[in-house]
Amino acid sequence: MADLNGRINDAKDKVEGKGKEAEGKLQSGLADVKSKVRDATDDVKEGAESFGDKIKEGFEDIKEKFSKHDDK
């Protein structure tokens, strides 16, 4: 009977280990996804800032042209 209890405990430990291994892989995968989302978010922010800067430059150019036109 003791041998059977030992085998049951061994099997239980193996199942628990496989569960923890799967949990670790899932956690690692989620960390990779979060990192990629964070990188994509940064890229979008940089793109939006660049676009905003270009719009400001365009308005400044237009203001300057109208200002020169008003001076004449």
mmCIF file as Biopython writes it, N, C-alpha, C and O atoms, coordinates in Angstrom:
data_model
#
loop_
_atom_site.group_PDB
_atom_site.id
_atom_site.type_symbol
_atom_site.label_atom_id
_atom_site.label_alt_id
_atom_site.label_comp_id
_atom_site.label_asym_id
_atom_site.label_entity_id
_atom_site.label_seq_id
_atom_site.pdbx_PDB_ins_code
_atom_site.Cartn_x
_atom_site.Cartn_y
_atom_site.Cartn_z
_atom_site.occupancy
_atom_site.B_iso_or_equiv
_atom_site.auth_seq_id
_atom_site.auth_asym_id
_atom_site.pdbx_PDB_model_num
ATOM 1   N N  . MET A ? 1  ? 0.807  -1.193 0.000   1.0 0.0 1  A 1 
ATOM 2   C CA . MET A ? 1  ? 0.000  0.000  0.000   1.0 0.0 1  A 1 
ATOM 3   C C  . MET A ? 1  ? 0.853  1.261  0.000   1.0 0.0 1  A 1 
ATOM 4   O O  . MET A ? 1  ? 0.506  2.260  -0.631  1.0 0.0 1  A 1 
ATOM 5   N N  . ALA A ? 2  ? 1.973  1.204  0.715   1.0 0.0 2  A 1 
ATOM 6   C CA . ALA A ? 2  ? 2.860  2.361  0.769   1.0 0.0 2  A 1 
ATOM 7   C C  . ALA A ? 2  ? 3.404  2.687  -0.613  1.0 0.0 2  A 1 
ATOM 8   O O  . ALA A ? 2  ? 3.579  3.852  -0.970  1.0 0.0 2  A 1 
ATOM 9   N N  . ASP A ? 3  ? 3.669  1.639  -1.383  1.0 0.0 3  A 1 
ATOM 10  C CA . ASP A ? 3  ? 4.185  1.854  -2.736  1.0 0.0 3  A 1 
ATOM 11  C C  . ASP A ? 3  ? 3.133  2.548  -3.607  1.0 0.0 3  A 1 
ATOM 12  O O  . ASP A ? 3  ? 3.467  3.400  -4.430  1.0 0.0 3  A 1 
ATOM 13  N N  . LEU A ? 4  ? 1.887  2.188  -3.424  1.0 0.0 4  A 1 
ATOM 14  C CA . LEU A ? 4  ? 0.800  2.799  -4.191  1.0 0.0 4  A 1 
ATOM 15  C C  . LEU A ? 4  ? 0.656  4.273  -3.820  1.0 0.0 4  A 1 
ATOM 16  O O  . LEU A ? 4  ? 0.464  5.115  -4.697  1.0 0.0 4  A 1 
ATOM 17  N N  . ASN A ? 5  ? 0.747  4.591  -2.534  1.0 0.0 5  A 1 
ATOM 18  C CA . ASN A ? 5  ? 0.671  5.988  -2.096  1.0 0.0 5  A 1 
ATOM 19  C C  . ASN A ? 5  ? 1.834  6.795  -2.666  1.0 0.0 5  A 1 
ATOM 20  O O  . ASN A ? 5  ? 1.656  7.944  -3.069  1.0 0.0 5  A 1 
ATOM 21  N N  . GLY A ? 6  ? 2.993  6.209  -2.699  1.0 0.0 6  A 1 
ATOM 22  C CA . GLY A ? 6  ? 4.160  6.885  -3.273  1.0 0.0 6  A 1 
ATOM 23  C C  . GLY A ? 6  ? 3.963  7.170  -4.750  1.0 0.0 6  A 1 
ATOM 24  O O  . GLY A ? 6  ? 4.285  8.258  -5.228  1.0 0.0 6  A 1 
ATOM 25  N N  . ARG A ? 7  ? 3.436  6.197  -5.468  1.0 0.0 7  A 1 
ATOM 26  C CA . ARG A ? 7  ? 3.189  6.387  -6.912  1.0 0.0 7  A 1 
ATOM 27  C C  . ARG A ? 7  ? 2.119  7.466  -7.153  1.0 0.0 7  A 1 
ATOM 28  O O  . ARG A ? 7  ? 2.223  8.266  -8.083  1.0 0.0 7  A 1 
ATOM 29  N N  . ILE A ? 8  ? 1.104  7.467  -6.304  1.0 0.0 8  A 1 
ATOM 30  C CA . ILE A ? 8  ? 0.048  8.482  -6.428  1.0 0.0 8  A 1 
ATOM 31  C C  . ILE A ? 8  ? 0.641  9.871  -6.181  1.0 0.0 8  A 1 
ATOM 32  O O  . ILE A ? 8  ? 0.339  10.819 -6.906  1.0 0.0 8  A 1 
ATOM 33  N N  . ASN A ? 9  ? 1.483  9.984  -5.158  1.0 0.0 9  A 1 
ATOM 34  C CA . ASN A ? 9  ? 2.123  11.269 -4.861  1.0 0.0 9  A 1 
ATOM 35  C C  . ASN A ? 9  ? 3.046  11.703 -6.004  1.0 0.0 9  A 1 
ATOM 36  O O  . ASN A ? 9  ? 3.104  12.883 -6.347  1.0 0.0 9  A 1 
ATOM 37  N N  . ASP A ? 10 ? 3.757  10.755 -6.580  1.0 0.0 10 A 1 
ATOM 38  C CA . ASP A ? 10 ? 4.624  11.065 -7.716  1.0 0.0 10 A 1 
ATOM 39  C C  . ASP A ? 10 ? 3.806  11.584 -8.900  1.0 0.0 10 A 1 
ATOM 40  O O  . ASP A ? 10 ? 4.181  12.565 -9.543  1.0 0.0 10 A 1 
ATOM 41  N N  . ALA A ? 11 ? 2.691  10.918 -9.176  1.0 0.0 11 A 1 
ATOM 42  C CA . ALA A ? 11 ? 1.830  11.329 -10.288 1.0 0.0 11 A 1 
ATOM 43  C C  . ALA A ? 11 ? 1.245  12.713 -10.019 1.0 0.0 11 A 1 
ATOM 44  O O  . ALA A ? 11 ? 1.163  13.551 -10.917 1.0 0.0 11 A 1 
ATOM 45  N N  . LYS A ? 12 ? 0.837  12.940 -8.761  1.0 0.0 12 A 1 
ATOM 46  C CA . LYS A ? 12 ? 0.291  14.241 -8.371  1.0 0.0 12 A 1 
ATOM 47  C C  . LYS A ? 12 ? 1.344  15.331 -8.577  1.0 0.0 12 A 1 
ATOM 48  O O  . LYS A ? 12 ? 1.039  16.392 -9.122  1.0 0.0 12 A 1 
ATOM 49  N N  . ASP A ? 13 ? 2.570  15.078 -8.148  1.0 0.0 13 A 1 
ATOM 50  C CA . ASP A ? 13 ? 3.655  16.051 -8.311  1.0 0.0 13 A 1 
ATOM 51  C C  . ASP A ? 13 ? 3.913  16.350 -9.790  1.0 0.0 13 A 1 
ATOM 52  O O  . ASP A ? 13 ? 4.162  17.492 -10.175 1.0 0.0 13 A 1 
ATOM 53  N N  . LYS A ? 14 ? 3.849  15.304 -10.599 1.0 0.0 14 A 1 
ATOM 54  C CA . LYS A ? 14 ? 4.084  15.484 -12.033 1.0 0.0 14 A 1 
ATOM 55  C C  . LYS A ? 14 ? 2.997  16.362 -12.655 1.0 0.0 14 A 1 
ATOM 56  O O  . LYS A ? 14 ? 3.293  17.253 -13.451 1.0 0.0 14 A 1 
ATOM 57  N N  . VAL A ? 15 ? 1.742  16.107 -12.290 1.0 0.0 15 A 1 
ATOM 58  C CA . VAL A ? 15 ? 0.622  16.904 -12.805 1.0 0.0 15 A 1 
ATOM 59  C C  . VAL A ? 15 ? 0.759  18.354 -12.339 1.0 0.0 15 A 1 
ATOM 60  O O  . VAL A ? 15 ? 0.568  19.280 -13.127 1.0 0.0 15 A 1 
ATOM 61  N N  . GLU A ? 16 ? 1.088  18.549 -11.070 1.0 0.0 16 A 1 
ATOM 62  C CA . GLU A ? 16 ? 1.276  19.907 -10.549 1.0 0.0 16 A 1 
ATOM 63  C C  . GLU A ? 16 ? 2.407  20.616 -11.286 1.0 0.0 16 A 1 
ATOM 64  O O  . GLU A ? 16 ? 2.295  21.795 -11.620 1.0 0.0 16 A 1 
ATOM 65  N N  . GLY A ? 17 ? 3.483  19.902 -11.536 1.0 0.0 17 A 1 
ATOM 66  C CA . GLY A ? 17 ? 4.621  20.476 -12.262 1.0 0.0 17 A 1 
ATOM 67  C C  . GLY A ? 17 ? 4.245  20.883 -13.675 1.0 0.0 17 A 1 
ATOM 68  O O  . GLY A ? 17 ? 4.628  21.955 -14.143 1.0 0.0 17 A 1 
ATOM 69  N N  . LYS A ? 18 ? 3.492  20.024 -14.354 1.0 0.0 18 A 1 
ATOM 70  C CA . LYS A ? 18 ? 3.048  20.353 -15.721 1.0 0.0 18 A 1 
ATOM 71  C C  . LYS A ? 18 ? 2.135  21.577 -15.703 1.0 0.0 18 A 1 
ATOM 72  O O  . LYS A ? 18 ? 2.201  22.424 -16.595 1.0 0.0 18 A 1 
ATOM 73  N N  . GLY A ? 19 ? 1.284  21.662 -14.683 1.0 0.0 19 A 1 
ATOM 74  C CA . GLY A ? 19 ? 0.398  22.823 -14.552 1.0 0.0 19 A 1 
ATOM 75  C C  . GLY A ? 19 ? 1.190  24.107 -14.348 1.0 0.0 19 A 1 
ATOM 76  O O  . GLY A ? 19 ? 0.891  25.132 -14.960 1.0 0.0 19 A 1 
ATOM 77  N N  . LYS A ? 20 ? 2.200  24.049 -13.485 1.0 0.0 20 A 1 
ATOM 78  C CA . LYS A ? 20 ? 3.043  25.220 -13.241 1.0 0.0 20 A 1 
ATOM 79  C C  . LYS A ? 20 ? 3.846  25.586 -14.485 1.0 0.0 20 A 1 
ATOM 80  O O  . LYS A ? 20 ? 4.055  26.765 -14.774 1.0 0.0 20 A 1 
ATOM 81  N N  . GLU A ? 21 ? 4.292  24.574 -15.216 1.0 0.0 21 A 1 
ATOM 82  C CA . GLU A ? 21 ? 5.027  24.820 -16.463 1.0 0.0 21 A 1 
ATOM 83  C C  . GLU A ? 21 ? 4.131  25.541 -17.467 1.0 0.0 21 A 1 
ATOM 84  O O  . GLU A ? 21 ? 4.555  26.501 -18.110 1.0 0.0 21 A 1 
ATOM 85  N N  . ALA A ? 22 ? 2.893  25.075 -17.598 1.0 0.0 22 A 1 
ATOM 86  C CA . ALA A ? 22 ? 1.942  25.721 -18.515 1.0 0.0 22 A 1 
ATOM 87  C C  . ALA A ? 22 ? 1.651  27.142 -18.064 1.0 0.0 22 A 1 
ATOM 88  O O  . ALA A ? 22 ? 1.555  28.052 -18.888 1.0 0.0 22 A 1 
ATOM 89  N N  . GLU A ? 23 ? 1.510  27.334 -16.759 1.0 0.0 23 A 1 
ATOM 90  C CA . GLU A ? 23 ? 1.258  28.679 -16.222 1.0 0.0 23 A 1 
ATOM 91  C C  . GLU A ? 23 ? 2.433  29.607 -16.530 1.0 0.0 23 A 1 
ATOM 92  O O  . GLU A ? 23 ? 2.233  30.769 -16.884 1.0 0.0 23 A 1 
ATOM 93  N N  . GLY A ? 24 ? 3.642  29.099 -16.396 1.0 0.0 24 A 1 
ATOM 94  C CA . GLY A ? 24 ? 4.830  29.894 -16.702 1.0 0.0 24 A 1 
ATOM 95  C C  . GLY A ? 24 ? 4.897  30.283 -18.168 1.0 0.0 24 A 1 
ATOM 96  O O  . GLY A ? 24 ? 5.247  31.415 -18.500 1.0 0.0 24 A 1 
ATOM 97  N N  . LYS A ? 25 ? 4.560  29.343 -19.048 1.0 0.0 25 A 1 
ATOM 98  C CA . LYS A ? 25 ? 4.556  29.649 -20.484 1.0 0.0 25 A 1 
ATOM 99  C C  . LYS A ? 25 ? 3.492  30.688 -20.807 1.0 0.0 25 A 1 
ATOM 100 O O  . LYS A ? 25 ? 3.724  31.590 -21.612 1.0 0.0 25 A 1 
ATOM 101 N N  . LEU A ? 26 ? 2.338  30.564 -20.185 1.0 0.0 26 A 1 
ATOM 102 C CA . LEU A ? 26 ? 1.261  31.532 -20.400 1.0 0.0 26 A 1 
ATOM 103 C C  . LEU A ? 26 ? 1.680  32.914 -19.905 1.0 0.0 26 A 1 
ATOM 104 O O  . LEU A ? 26 ? 1.454  33.915 -20.585 1.0 0.0 26 A 1 
ATOM 105 N N  . GLN A ? 27 ? 2.283  32.968 -18.732 1.0 0.0 27 A 1 
ATOM 106 C CA . GLN A ? 27 ? 2.727  34.233 -18.171 1.0 0.0 27 A 1 
ATOM 107 C C  . GLN A ? 27 ? 3.788  34.876 -19.066 1.0 0.0 27 A 1 
ATOM 108 O O  . GLN A ? 27 ? 3.762  36.086 -19.289 1.0 0.0 27 A 1 
ATOM 109 N N  . SER A ? 28 ? 4.705  34.083 -19.569 1.0 0.0 28 A 1 
ATOM 110 C CA . SER A ? 28 ? 5.742  34.593 -20.463 1.0 0.0 28 A 1 
ATOM 111 C C  . SER A ? 28 ? 5.129  35.106 -21.767 1.0 0.0 28 A 1 
ATOM 112 O O  . SER A ? 28 ? 5.525  36.152 -22.280 1.0 0.0 28 A 1 
ATOM 113 N N  . GLY A ? 29 ? 4.163  34.360 -22.294 1.0 0.0 29 A 1 
ATOM 114 C CA . GLY A ? 29 ? 3.486  34.781 -23.520 1.0 0.0 29 A 1 
ATOM 115 C C  . GLY A ? 29 ? 2.741  36.093 -23.323 1.0 0.0 29 A 1 
ATOM 116 O O  . GLY A ? 29 ? 2.780  36.971 -24.185 1.0 0.0 29 A 1 
ATOM 117 N N  . LEU A ? 30 ? 2.063  36.226 -22.186 1.0 0.0 30 A 1 
ATOM 118 C CA . LEU A ? 30 ? 1.345  37.475 -21.894 1.0 0.0 30 A 1 
ATOM 119 C C  . LEU A ? 30 ? 2.310  38.649 -21.760 1.0 0.0 30 A 1 
ATOM 120 O O  . LEU A ? 30 ? 2.006  39.760 -22.194 1.0 0.0 30 A 1 
ATOM 121 N N  . ALA A ? 31 ? 3.463  38.404 -21.166 1.0 0.0 31 A 1 
ATOM 122 C CA . ALA A ? 31 ? 4.458  39.466 -21.047 1.0 0.0 31 A 1 
ATOM 123 C C  . ALA A ? 31 ? 4.937  39.909 -22.432 1.0 0.0 31 A 1 
ATOM 124 O O  . ALA A ? 31 ? 5.141  41.100 -22.665 1.0 0.0 31 A 1 
ATOM 125 N N  . ASP A ? 32 ? 5.117  38.958 -23.346 1.0 0.0 32 A 1 
ATOM 126 C CA . ASP A ? 32 ? 5.513  39.296 -24.719 1.0 0.0 32 A 1 
ATOM 127 C C  . ASP A ? 32 ? 4.441  40.132 -25.405 1.0 0.0 32 A 1 
ATOM 128 O O  . ASP A ? 32 ? 4.748  41.106 -26.092 1.0 0.0 32 A 1 
ATOM 129 N N  . VAL A ? 33 ? 3.181  39.747 -25.214 1.0 0.0 33 A 1 
ATOM 130 C CA . VAL A ? 33 ? 2.076  40.498 -25.828 1.0 0.0 33 A 1 
ATOM 131 C C  . VAL A ? 33 ? 2.025  41.914 -25.262 1.0 0.0 33 A 1 
ATOM 132 O O  . VAL A ? 33 ? 1.881  42.877 -26.016 1.0 0.0 33 A 1 
ATOM 133 N N  . LYS A ? 34 ? 2.140  42.045 -23.955 1.0 0.0 34 A 1 
ATOM 134 C CA . LYS A ? 34 ? 2.120  43.377 -23.335 1.0 0.0 34 A 1 
ATOM 135 C C  . LYS A ? 34 ? 3.246  44.245 -23.873 1.0 0.0 34 A 1 
ATOM 136 O O  . LYS A ? 34 ? 3.051  45.431 -24.139 1.0 0.0 34 A 1 
ATOM 137 N N  . SER A ? 35 ? 4.411  43.660 -24.033 1.0 0.0 35 A 1 
ATOM 138 C CA . SER A ? 35 ? 5.557  44.403 -24.548 1.0 0.0 35 A 1 
ATOM 139 C C  . SER A ? 35 ? 5.304  44.886 -25.977 1.0 0.0 35 A 1 
ATOM 140 O O  . SER A ? 35 ? 5.616  46.027 -26.318 1.0 0.0 35 A 1 
ATOM 141 N N  . LYS A ? 36 ? 4.741  44.016 -26.804 1.0 0.0 36 A 1 
ATOM 142 C CA . LYS A ? 36 ? 4.457  44.386 -28.189 1.0 0.0 36 A 1 
ATOM 143 C C  . LYS A ? 36 ? 3.377  45.465 -28.259 1.0 0.0 36 A 1 
ATOM 144 O O  . LYS A ? 36 ? 3.460  46.371 -29.088 1.0 0.0 36 A 1 
ATOM 145 N N  . VAL A ? 37 ? 2.372  45.373 -27.403 1.0 0.0 37 A 1 
ATOM 146 C CA . VAL A ? 37 ? 1.322  46.396 -27.360 1.0 0.0 37 A 1 
ATOM 147 C C  . VAL A ? 37 ? 1.920  47.731 -26.918 1.0 0.0 37 A 1 
ATOM 148 O O  . VAL A ? 37 ? 1.591  48.778 -27.475 1.0 0.0 37 A 1 
ATOM 149 N N  . ARG A ? 38 ? 2.791  47.688 -25.924 1.0 0.0 38 A 1 
ATOM 150 C CA . ARG A ? 38 ? 3.437  48.915 -25.442 1.0 0.0 38 A 1 
ATOM 151 C C  . ARG A ? 38 ? 4.289  49.539 -26.556 1.0 0.0 38 A 1 
ATOM 152 O O  . ARG A ? 38 ? 4.273  50.756 -26.737 1.0 0.0 38 A 1 
ATOM 153 N N  . ASP A ? 39 ? 5.027  48.714 -27.299 1.0 0.0 39 A 1 
ATOM 154 C CA . ASP A ? 39 ? 5.825  49.214 -28.416 1.0 0.0 39 A 1 
ATOM 155 C C  . ASP A ? 39 ? 4.941  49.838 -29.490 1.0 0.0 39 A 1 
ATOM 156 O O  . ASP A ? 39 ? 5.260  50.902 -30.019 1.0 0.0 39 A 1 
ATOM 157 N N  . ALA A ? 40 ? 3.838  49.182 -29.810 1.0 0.0 40 A 1 
ATOM 158 C CA . ALA A ? 40 ? 2.920  49.701 -30.830 1.0 0.0 40 A 1 
ATOM 159 C C  . ALA A ? 40 ? 2.304  51.015 -30.363 1.0 0.0 40 A 1 
ATOM 160 O O  . ALA A ? 40 ? 2.152  51.945 -31.155 1.0 0.0 40 A 1 
ATOM 161 N N  . THR A ? 41 ? 1.951  51.096 -29.092 1.0 0.0 41 A 1 
ATOM 162 C CA . THR A ? 41 ? 1.382  52.324 -28.538 1.0 0.0 41 A 1 
ATOM 163 C C  . THR A ? 41 ? 2.391  53.462 -28.635 1.0 0.0 41 A 1 
ATOM 164 O O  . THR A ? 41 ? 2.034  54.584 -28.994 1.0 0.0 41 A 1 
ATOM 165 N N  . ASP A ? 42 ? 3.637  53.175 -28.319 1.0 0.0 42 A 1 
ATOM 166 C CA . ASP A ? 42 ? 4.684  54.197 -28.436 1.0 0.0 42 A 1 
ATOM 167 C C  . ASP A ? 42 ? 4.820  54.661 -29.881 1.0 0.0 42 A 1 
ATOM 168 O O  . ASP A ? 42 ? 4.965  55.856 -30.136 1.0 0.0 42 A 1 
ATOM 169 N N  . ASP A ? 43 ? 4.775  53.730 -30.828 1.0 0.0 43 A 1 
ATOM 170 C CA . ASP A ? 43 ? 4.879  54.088 -32.248 1.0 0.0 43 A 1 
ATOM 171 C C  . ASP A ? 43 ? 3.719  54.979 -32.674 1.0 0.0 43 A 1 
ATOM 172 O O  . ASP A ? 43 ? 3.910  55.937 -33.423 1.0 0.0 43 A 1 
ATOM 173 N N  . VAL A ? 44 ? 2.521  54.664 -32.199 1.0 0.0 44 A 1 
ATOM 174 C CA . VAL A ? 44 ? 1.345  55.477 -32.540 1.0 0.0 44 A 1 
ATOM 175 C C  . VAL A ? 44 ? 1.486  56.872 -31.948 1.0 0.0 44 A 1 
ATOM 176 O O  . VAL A ? 44 ? 1.196  57.863 -32.618 1.0 0.0 44 A 1 
ATOM 177 N N  . LYS A ? 45 ? 1.929  56.955 -30.699 1.0 0.0 45 A 1 
ATOM 178 C CA . LYS A ? 45 ? 2.119  58.267 -30.056 1.0 0.0 45 A 1 
ATOM 179 C C  . LYS A ? 45 ? 3.143  59.097 -30.822 1.0 0.0 45 A 1 
ATOM 180 O O  . LYS A ? 45 ? 2.924  60.283 -31.068 1.0 0.0 45 A 1 
ATOM 181 N N  . GLU A ? 46 ? 4.254  58.480 -31.196 1.0 0.0 46 A 1 
ATOM 182 C CA . GLU A ? 46 ? 5.284  59.194 -31.942 1.0 0.0 46 A 1 
ATOM 183 C C  . GLU A ? 46 ? 4.745  59.664 -33.292 1.0 0.0 46 A 1 
ATOM 184 O O  . GLU A ? 46 ? 5.027  60.782 -33.724 1.0 0.0 46 A 1 
ATOM 185 N N  . GLY A ? 47 ? 3.974  58.812 -33.949 1.0 0.0 47 A 1 
ATOM 186 C CA . GLY A ? 47 ? 3.387  59.184 -35.233 1.0 0.0 47 A 1 
ATOM 187 C C  . GLY A ? 47 ? 2.418  60.346 -35.081 1.0 0.0 47 A 1 
ATOM 188 O O  . GLY A ? 47 ? 2.408  61.263 -35.903 1.0 0.0 47 A 1 
ATOM 189 N N  . ALA A ? 48 ? 1.605  60.313 -34.033 1.0 0.0 48 A 1 
ATOM 190 C CA . ALA A ? 48 ? 0.638  61.385 -33.789 1.0 0.0 48 A 1 
ATOM 191 C C  . ALA A ? 48 ? 1.362  62.688 -33.480 1.0 0.0 48 A 1 
ATOM 192 O O  . ALA A ? 48 ? 0.960  63.751 -33.954 1.0 0.0 48 A 1 
ATOM 193 N N  . GLU A ? 49 ? 2.423  62.614 -32.691 1.0 0.0 49 A 1 
ATOM 194 C CA . GLU A ? 49 ? 3.195  63.821 -32.376 1.0 0.0 49 A 1 
ATOM 195 C C  . GLU A ? 49 ? 3.826  64.398 -33.636 1.0 0.0 49 A 1 
ATOM 196 O O  . GLU A ? 49 ? 3.804  65.611 -33.847 1.0 0.0 49 A 1 
ATOM 197 N N  . SER A ? 50 ? 4.381  63.541 -34.461 1.0 0.0 50 A 1 
ATOM 198 C CA . SER A ? 50 ? 4.993  63.984 -35.712 1.0 0.0 50 A 1 
ATOM 199 C C  . SER A ? 50 ? 3.949  64.625 -36.618 1.0 0.0 50 A 1 
ATOM 200 O O  . SER A ? 50 ? 4.196  65.665 -37.228 1.0 0.0 50 A 1 
ATOM 201 N N  . PHE A ? 51 ? 2.781  63.996 -36.700 1.0 0.0 51 A 1 
ATOM 202 C CA . PHE A ? 51 ? 1.699  64.534 -37.517 1.0 0.0 51 A 1 
ATOM 203 C C  . PHE A ? 51 ? 1.264  65.898 -36.979 1.0 0.0 51 A 1 
ATOM 204 O O  . PHE A ? 51 ? 1.039  66.833 -37.749 1.0 0.0 51 A 1 
ATOM 205 N N  . GLY A ? 52 ? 1.148  66.004 -35.663 1.0 0.0 52 A 1 
ATOM 206 C CA . GLY A ? 52 ? 0.788  67.277 -35.036 1.0 0.0 52 A 1 
ATOM 207 C C  . GLY A ? 52 ? 1.822  68.346 -35.330 1.0 0.0 52 A 1 
ATOM 208 O O  . GLY A ? 52 ? 1.472  69.493 -35.605 1.0 0.0 52 A 1 
ATOM 209 N N  . ASP A ? 53 ? 3.093  67.978 -35.275 1.0 0.0 53 A 1 
ATOM 210 C CA . ASP A ? 53 ? 4.162  68.935 -35.581 1.0 0.0 53 A 1 
ATOM 211 C C  . ASP A ? 53 ? 4.058  69.419 -37.029 1.0 0.0 53 A 1 
ATOM 212 O O  . ASP A ? 53 ? 4.250  70.603 -37.302 1.0 0.0 53 A 1 
ATOM 213 N N  . LYS A ? 54 ? 3.759  68.518 -37.942 1.0 0.0 54 A 1 
ATOM 214 C CA . LYS A ? 54 ? 3.640  68.898 -39.351 1.0 0.0 54 A 1 
ATOM 215 C C  . LYS A ? 54 ? 2.447  69.835 -39.565 1.0 0.0 54 A 1 
ATOM 216 O O  . LYS A ? 54 ? 2.525  70.767 -40.365 1.0 0.0 54 A 1 
ATOM 217 N N  . ILE A ? 55 ? 1.354  69.589 -38.857 1.0 0.0 55 A 1 
ATOM 218 C CA . ILE A ? 55 ? 0.189  70.477 -38.963 1.0 0.0 55 A 1 
ATOM 219 C C  . ILE A ? 55 ? 0.549  71.865 -38.439 1.0 0.0 55 A 1 
ATOM 220 O O  . ILE A ? 55 ? 0.206  72.869 -39.064 1.0 0.0 55 A 1 
ATOM 221 N N  . LYS A ? 56 ? 1.237  71.930 -37.300 1.0 0.0 56 A 1 
ATOM 222 C CA . LYS A ? 56 ? 1.660  73.220 -36.740 1.0 0.0 56 A 1 
ATOM 223 C C  . LYS A ? 56 ? 2.559  73.958 -37.724 1.0 0.0 56 A 1 
ATOM 224 O O  . LYS A ? 56 ? 2.398  75.159 -37.937 1.0 0.0 56 A 1 
ATOM 225 N N  . GLU A ? 57 ? 3.507  73.241 -38.326 1.0 0.0 57 A 1 
ATOM 226 C CA . GLU A ? 57 ? 4.403  73.853 -39.309 1.0 0.0 57 A 1 
ATOM 227 C C  . GLU A ? 57 ? 3.605  74.391 -40.496 1.0 0.0 57 A 1 
ATOM 228 O O  . GLU A ? 57 ? 3.890  75.476 -41.004 1.0 0.0 57 A 1 
ATOM 229 N N  . GLY A ? 58 ? 2.612  73.631 -40.931 1.0 0.0 58 A 1 
ATOM 230 C CA . GLY A ? 58 ? 1.771  74.076 -42.044 1.0 0.0 58 A 1 
ATOM 231 C C  . GLY A ? 58 ? 1.018  75.345 -41.703 1.0 0.0 58 A 1 
ATOM 232 O O  . GLY A ? 58 ? 0.953  76.265 -42.518 1.0 0.0 58 A 1 
ATOM 233 N N  . PHE A ? 59 ? 0.446  75.407 -40.504 1.0 0.0 59 A 1 
ATOM 234 C CA . PHE A ? 59 ? -0.262 76.613 -40.082 1.0 0.0 59 A 1 
ATOM 235 C C  . PHE A ? 59 ? 0.687  77.797 -39.964 1.0 0.0 59 A 1 
ATOM 236 O O  . PHE A ? 59 ? 0.332  78.918 -40.327 1.0 0.0 59 A 1 
ATOM 237 N N  . GLU A ? 60 ? 1.885  77.552 -39.460 1.0 0.0 60 A 1 
ATOM 238 C CA . GLU A ? 60 ? 2.875  78.631 -39.354 1.0 0.0 60 A 1 
ATOM 239 C C  . GLU A ? 60 ? 3.248  79.153 -40.741 1.0 0.0 60 A 1 
ATOM 240 O O  . GLU A ? 60 ? 3.383  80.361 -40.936 1.0 0.0 60 A 1 
ATOM 241 N N  . ASP A ? 61 ? 3.412  78.250 -41.695 1.0 0.0 61 A 1 
ATOM 242 C CA . ASP A ? 61 ? 3.721  78.657 -43.075 1.0 0.0 61 A 1 
ATOM 243 C C  . ASP A ? 61 ? 2.591  79.500 -43.649 1.0 0.0 61 A 1 
ATOM 244 O O  . ASP A ? 61 ? 2.830  80.527 -44.283 1.0 0.0 61 A 1 
ATOM 245 N N  . ILE A ? 62 ? 1.362  79.059 -43.422 1.0 0.0 62 A 1 
ATOM 246 C CA . ILE A ? 62 ? 0.203  79.800 -43.938 1.0 0.0 62 A 1 
ATOM 247 C C  . ILE A ? 62 ? 0.128  81.172 -43.275 1.0 0.0 62 A 1 
ATOM 248 O O  . ILE A ? 62 ? -0.097 82.178 -43.949 1.0 0.0 62 A 1 
ATOM 249 N N  . LYS A ? 63 ? 0.316  81.215 -41.948 1.0 0.0 63 A 1 
ATOM 250 C CA . LYS A ? 63 ? 0.302  82.507 -41.240 1.0 0.0 63 A 1 
ATOM 251 C C  . LYS A ? 63 ? 1.366  83.438 -41.796 1.0 0.0 63 A 1 
ATOM 252 O O  . LYS A ? 63 ? 1.122  84.628 -42.000 1.0 0.0 63 A 1 
ATOM 253 N N  . GLU A ? 64 ? 2.545  82.887 -42.038 1.0 0.0 64 A 1 
ATOM 254 C CA . GLU A ? 64 ? 3.651  83.696 -42.553 1.0 0.0 64 A 1 
ATOM 255 C C  . GLU A ? 64 ? 3.319  84.224 -43.940 1.0 0.0 64 A 1 
ATOM 256 O O  . GLU A ? 64 ? 3.596  85.386 -44.233 1.0 0.0 64 A 1 
ATOM 257 N N  . LYS A ? 65 ? 2.736  83.407 -44.793 1.0 0.0 65 A 1 
ATOM 258 C CA . LYS A ? 65 ? 2.386  83.849 -46.150 1.0 0.0 65 A 1 
ATOM 259 C C  . LYS A ? 65 ? 1.322  84.925 -46.100 1.0 0.0 65 A 1 
ATOM 260 O O  . LYS A ? 65 ? 1.407  85.906 -46.839 1.0 0.0 65 A 1 
ATOM 261 N N  . PHE A ? 66 ? 0.313  84.763 -45.239 1.0 0.0 66 A 1 
ATOM 262 C CA . PHE A ? 66 ? -0.724 85.782 -45.130 1.0 0.0 66 A 1 
ATOM 263 C C  . PHE A ? 66 ? -0.157 87.048 -44.525 1.0 0.0 66 A 1 
ATOM 264 O O  . PHE A ? 66 ? -0.567 88.147 -44.900 1.0 0.0 66 A 1 
ATOM 265 N N  . SER A ? 67 ? 0.772  86.919 -43.601 1.0 0.0 67 A 1 
ATOM 266 C CA . SER A ? 67 ? 1.395  88.082 -42.977 1.0 0.0 67 A 1 
ATOM 267 C C  . SER A ? 67 ? 2.185  88.853 -44.013 1.0 0.0 67 A 1 
ATOM 268 O O  . SER A ? 67 ? 2.124  90.082 -44.032 1.0 0.0 67 A 1 
ATOM 269 N N  . LYS A ? 68 ? 2.918  88.181 -44.869 1.0 0.0 68 A 1 
ATOM 270 C CA . LYS A ? 68 ? 3.686  88.846 -45.925 1.0 0.0 68 A 1 
ATOM 271 C C  . LYS A ? 68 ? 2.738  89.490 -46.911 1.0 0.0 68 A 1 
ATOM 272 O O  . LYS A ? 68 ? 3.009  90.580 -47.416 1.0 0.0 68 A 1 
ATOM 273 N N  . HIS A ? 69 ? 1.619  88.824 -47.194 1.0 0.0 69 A 1 
ATOM 274 C CA . HIS A ? 69 ? 0.648  89.342 -48.138 1.0 0.0 69 A 1 
ATOM 275 C C  . HIS A ? 69 ? -0.018 90.608 -47.579 1.0 0.0 69 A 1 
ATOM 276 O O  . HIS A ? 69 ? -0.307 91.535 -48.336 1.0 0.0 69 A 1 
ATOM 277 N N  . ASP A ? 70 ? -0.262 90.656 -46.264 1.0 0.0 70 A 1 
ATOM 278 C CA . ASP A ? 70 ? -0.874 91.818 -45.630 1.0 0.0 70 A 1 
ATOM 279 C C  . ASP A ? 70 ? 0.079  93.005 -45.580 1.0 0.0 70 A 1 
ATOM 280 O O  . ASP A ? 70 ? -0.372 94.150 -45.546 1.0 0.0 70 A 1 
ATOM 281 N N  . ASP A ? 71 ? 1.383  92.759 -45.575 1.0 0.0 71 A 1 
ATOM 282 C CA . ASP A ? 71 ? 2.381  93.835 -45.518 1.0 0.0 71 A 1 
ATOM 283 C C  . ASP A ? 71 ? 2.452  94.602 -46.829 1.0 0.0 71 A 1 
ATOM 284 O O  . ASP A ? 71 ? 2.907  95.745 -46.838 1.0 0.0 71 A 1 
ATOM 285 N N  . LYS A ? 72 ? 2.021  94.017 -47.924 1.0 0.0 72 A 1 
ATOM 286 C CA . LYS A ? 72 ? 2.142  94.663 -49.227 1.0 0.0 72 A 1 
ATOM 287 C C  . LYS A ? 72 ? 1.145  95.746 -49.411 1.0 0.0 72 A 1 
ATOM 288 O O  . LYS A ? 72 ? 1.118  96.388 -50.461 1.0 0.0 72 A 1 
#
